[in-house]
Amino acid sequence: MYKRWFIKNTQEKHFELLIHRQRWFRTNSSLSNGSFRSNTLSESYQYLSNLFLSNGTLLDQMTKTLLRKRWLFPDEMKRLIHVTGERFPIP
């Protein structure tokens, strides 16, 4: 009798833990989506700035294209430059 109760109780606890774990993952993954996008944009910009930093003309052309197509906004560039410490003119 004790063994049966113990097995049933253990299974219930296991299911409760799974439910709580699933809720936790759902909550945390939805919160981190914005952070993931922001980090991805930042890393992409950092990669491109490092790639084009040696050639100022190419960087200027790429920046103007990104701004014109509205894939990047001036405020985002200023914030990223401030965070990364890179210095080059913003159109």
KOLKOLLUM-709935 format. One record per residue (C-alpha): x, z, y; residue number from 1; residue in three letters. Coordinates in nm, 4 decimals. Layout:
{X=X; Z=Z; Y=Y; nr=NUM; rest=ALA}
...
//
This chain:
{X=0.0000; Z=0.0000; Y=0.0000; nr=1; rest=MET}
{X=0.2777; Z=0.0924; Y=0.2469; nr=2; rest=TYR}
{X=0.4677; Z=-0.2224; Y=0.1555; nr=3; rest=LYS}
{X=0.1634; Z=-0.4436; Y=0.2256; nr=4; rest=ARG}
{X=0.1038; Z=-0.2720; Y=0.5626; nr=5; rest=TRP}
{X=0.4706; Z=-0.3099; Y=0.6534; nr=6; rest=PHE}
{X=0.4725; Z=-0.6834; Y=0.5704; nr=7; rest=ILE}
{X=0.1504; Z=-0.7434; Y=0.7656; nr=8; rest=LYS}
{X=0.2777; Z=-0.5413; Y=1.0629; nr=9; rest=ASN}
{X=0.6111; Z=-0.7247; Y=1.0577; nr=10; rest=THR}
{X=0.4377; Z=-1.0635; Y=1.0560; nr=11; rest=GLN}
{X=0.2159; Z=-0.9634; Y=1.3488; nr=12; rest=GLU}
{X=0.5173; Z=-0.8442; Y=1.5469; nr=13; rest=LYS}
{X=0.6987; Z=-1.1683; Y=1.4659; nr=14; rest=HIS}
{X=0.4063; Z=-1.3765; Y=1.5965; nr=15; rest=PHE}
{X=0.3836; Z=-1.1627; Y=1.9099; nr=16; rest=GLU}
{X=0.7537; Z=-1.2171; Y=1.9738; nr=17; rest=LEU}
{X=0.7133; Z=-1.5930; Y=1.9268; nr=18; rest=LEU}
{X=0.4220; Z=-1.6026; Y=2.1713; nr=19; rest=ILE}
{X=0.6121; Z=-1.4016; Y=2.4331; nr=20; rest=HIS}
{X=0.9199; Z=-1.6169; Y=2.3833; nr=21; rest=ARG}
{X=0.7167; Z=-1.9361; Y=2.4278; nr=22; rest=GLN}
{X=0.5570; Z=-1.8005; Y=2.7480; nr=23; rest=ARG}
{X=0.8982; Z=-1.6998; Y=2.8804; nr=24; rest=TRP}
{X=1.0428; Z=-2.0471; Y=2.8134; nr=25; rest=PHE}
{X=0.7439; Z=-2.2157; Y=2.9763; nr=26; rest=ARG}
{X=0.7700; Z=-1.9991; Y=3.2874; nr=27; rest=THR}
{X=1.1452; Z=-2.0343; Y=3.3239; nr=28; rest=ASN}
{X=1.1532; Z=-2.4071; Y=3.2571; nr=29; rest=SER}
{X=0.8901; Z=-2.4721; Y=3.5253; nr=30; rest=SER}
{X=1.0821; Z=-2.2576; Y=3.7747; nr=31; rest=LEU}
{X=1.4110; Z=-2.4276; Y=3.7058; nr=32; rest=SER}
{X=1.2778; Z=-2.7851; Y=3.7421; nr=33; rest=ASN}
{X=1.3237; Z=-2.7823; Y=4.1194; nr=34; rest=GLY}
{X=1.6653; Z=-2.6296; Y=4.0815; nr=35; rest=SER}
{X=1.7594; Z=-2.8938; Y=3.8254; nr=36; rest=PHE}
{X=1.6577; Z=-3.1755; Y=4.0618; nr=37; rest=ARG}
{X=1.8464; Z=-3.0194; Y=4.3492; nr=38; rest=SER}
{X=2.1600; Z=-2.9729; Y=4.1383; nr=39; rest=ASN}
{X=2.1359; Z=-3.3289; Y=4.0082; nr=40; rest=THR}
{X=2.1099; Z=-3.4687; Y=4.3607; nr=41; rest=LEU}
{X=2.3978; Z=-3.2540; Y=4.4765; nr=42; rest=SER}
{X=2.6197; Z=-3.3543; Y=4.1848; nr=43; rest=GLU}
{X=2.5325; Z=-3.7228; Y=4.2318; nr=44; rest=SER}
{X=2.6136; Z=-3.7069; Y=4.5997; nr=45; rest=TYR}
{X=2.9392; Z=-3.5229; Y=4.5309; nr=46; rest=GLN}
{X=3.0378; Z=-3.7841; Y=4.2730; nr=47; rest=TYR}
{X=2.9600; Z=-4.0718; Y=4.5101; nr=48; rest=LEU}
{X=3.1346; Z=-3.9085; Y=4.8043; nr=49; rest=SER}
{X=3.4481; Z=-3.8507; Y=4.5961; nr=50; rest=ASN}
{X=3.4295; Z=-4.2065; Y=4.4658; nr=51; rest=LEU}
{X=3.3945; Z=-4.3675; Y=4.8087; nr=52; rest=PHE}
{X=3.5952; Z=-4.1207; Y=5.0151; nr=53; rest=LEU}
{X=3.9090; Z=-4.3310; Y=4.9879; nr=54; rest=SER}
{X=3.7266; Z=-4.6338; Y=5.1260; nr=55; rest=ASN}
{X=3.5398; Z=-4.5338; Y=5.4438; nr=56; rest=GLY}
{X=3.3744; Z=-4.8733; Y=5.4933; nr=57; rest=THR}
{X=3.2239; Z=-4.8745; Y=5.1469; nr=58; rest=LEU}
{X=3.1015; Z=-4.5159; Y=5.1920; nr=59; rest=LEU}
{X=2.9426; Z=-4.6086; Y=5.5248; nr=60; rest=ASP}
{X=2.7643; Z=-4.9084; Y=5.3711; nr=61; rest=GLN}
{X=2.6387; Z=-4.7020; Y=5.0776; nr=62; rest=MET}
{X=2.5191; Z=-4.4212; Y=5.3064; nr=63; rest=THR}
{X=2.3289; Z=-4.6662; Y=5.5285; nr=64; rest=LYS}
{X=2.1681; Z=-4.8270; Y=5.2237; nr=65; rest=THR}
{X=2.0581; Z=-4.4905; Y=5.0824; nr=66; rest=LEU}
{X=1.9163; Z=-4.3880; Y=5.4198; nr=67; rest=LEU}
{X=1.7404; Z=-4.7219; Y=5.4737; nr=68; rest=ARG}
{X=1.5752; Z=-4.7102; Y=5.1299; nr=69; rest=LYS}
{X=1.4848; Z=-4.3448; Y=5.1897; nr=70; rest=ARG}
{X=1.6587; Z=-4.2302; Y=4.8735; nr=71; rest=TRP}
{X=1.8536; Z=-3.9913; Y=5.0901; nr=72; rest=LEU}
{X=1.7631; Z=-3.8251; Y=5.4189; nr=73; rest=PHE}
{X=2.0002; Z=-3.7287; Y=5.7038; nr=74; rest=PRO}
{X=1.9148; Z=-3.3580; Y=5.6748; nr=75; rest=ASP}
{X=2.0049; Z=-3.3593; Y=5.3054; nr=76; rest=GLU}
{X=2.3383; Z=-3.5233; Y=5.3821; nr=77; rest=MET}
{X=2.4197; Z=-3.2723; Y=5.6551; nr=78; rest=LYS}
{X=2.3339; Z=-2.9816; Y=5.4259; nr=79; rest=ARG}
{X=2.5410; Z=-3.1223; Y=5.1382; nr=80; rest=LEU}
{X=2.8371; Z=-3.1921; Y=5.3651; nr=81; rest=ILE}
{X=2.8143; Z=-2.8387; Y=5.5016; nr=82; rest=HIS}
{X=2.8027; Z=-2.6954; Y=5.1478; nr=83; rest=VAL}
{X=3.0829; Z=-2.9128; Y=5.0062; nr=84; rest=THR}
{X=3.3018; Z=-2.9037; Y=5.3175; nr=85; rest=GLY}
{X=3.3467; Z=-3.2821; Y=5.3238; nr=86; rest=GLU}
{X=3.3846; Z=-3.4345; Y=5.6709; nr=87; rest=ARG}
{X=3.2851; Z=-3.7889; Y=5.7594; nr=88; rest=PHE}
{X=3.0464; Z=-3.9394; Y=6.0171; nr=89; rest=PRO}
{X=2.6731; Z=-3.9409; Y=5.9536; nr=90; rest=ILE}
{X=2.4870; Z=-4.2435; Y=6.0954; nr=91; rest=PRO}
//
